[in-house]
Amino acid sequence: MTAYSLLDLVPIVQGGSAAQALANAADLARHAESLGFTRYWVAEHHGMEGIASAATAVVIAHVGAATATIRVGAGGIMLPNHSPLQVAEAFGTLDALFPGRVDLGLGRAPGSDQRVAAAIRRGLGGDGNDFPQDVIELQSYFADDGQTGVRATPGAGAKVDLWILGSSLFGAQLAAALGLPYAFASHFAPGLLDEAIDMYRRNFRASAALDKPHLMLGFNVFAADSDEEAAYLASSQQQAFVAIRTTGRGIQLPPPVHGYRENLGPHGNAMLDQVLSASAIGGLDKVRDQLAAFIARTGADELMLTSAMFDHDARKKSLTIAAEAMRAL
């Protein structure tokens, strides 16, 4: 069976708060754990009023303390925003708190706009060109091999699983060269999905971390009792996507709207069809069929399921249906 995991951006809904979003994150992680999800990841985003996961390692600690067995981690840490030593110390601390449960997905995007990125990366190189070397340096800290001349405490000897993230061919090349698992952001940037899969599998070199390729793909699931209800619930995330594409700014997650796609217009619908093409929206049968088709097309070893819904209980129910669909495949 294809493994299934959960990516949570810890959405702040309109009229809500970061405190409520973080409480929901812990509850959602416990729910995912009960449903057999393999891992729960949060992503590093900055300067976005609708996302509460900017202090990513802190959020992971919060979720780790609320759960017992599910793997917890970052999908991902934007490595150019940090020194590798600081990341090793933070995730070494998480490994000490939750041994054998910590993942560290690494990306080279800013997780913000240029203005916010400049504020974050003050004193750092931060353009992403050093990303491969920074990954190797980070591996050295965890391996405690003395190559850097500095020992990470905590961090040295930590058993943290490293992943390379990407939405282009760069990450696929690097993950293959280093023999690391690869997660592709097809849930919002599916354009180069097929090329990245081929590049990763064709060029993979076995390593101490991994003897064969392991490919995880992002996939949106909006599930409900009926196709109509699922389409209604999905409109919150669709509105958020349209807002960020048209204004360049993120918004707090809005309430769902009946008939949103019908009233959006051709340009907005074309954009959503493209960026959210890796999605299943519907009741159990429709979601199961769409998941099966995506897995058959890509041969994914694991899916990283994600969605943002305004109503927390509806989101939990969507996860329940998604897990049932995955188990049925």
ABEGO torsion letter per residue (X at the ends): XBBBBBBBAGBBBBGBBAAAAAAAAAAAAAAAAAAGBABBBBBBBBGBAABAAABAAAAAAAAAAABAABBBEBOBBBAAABBAAAAAAAAAAAAAABBGABBBBBBABAGBBAAAAAAAABGBAGAGAAAAAAAAAAAAAAAGAGAAGBBBOBGBGBBBBBBBBBABAAAAAAAAAAGBBBBBBAAABAAAAAAAAAAAAAABBBBAABABBBBBBBBBBBBBABAAAAAAAAAAAAAAAAAAAAAGBBBBBBBBBBGAAAAAEAAAAAAAAAAAABBBBEBAAAAAAAAAAAAAAAGBABBBBBBBBABAAAAAAAAAAAAAAAAAX
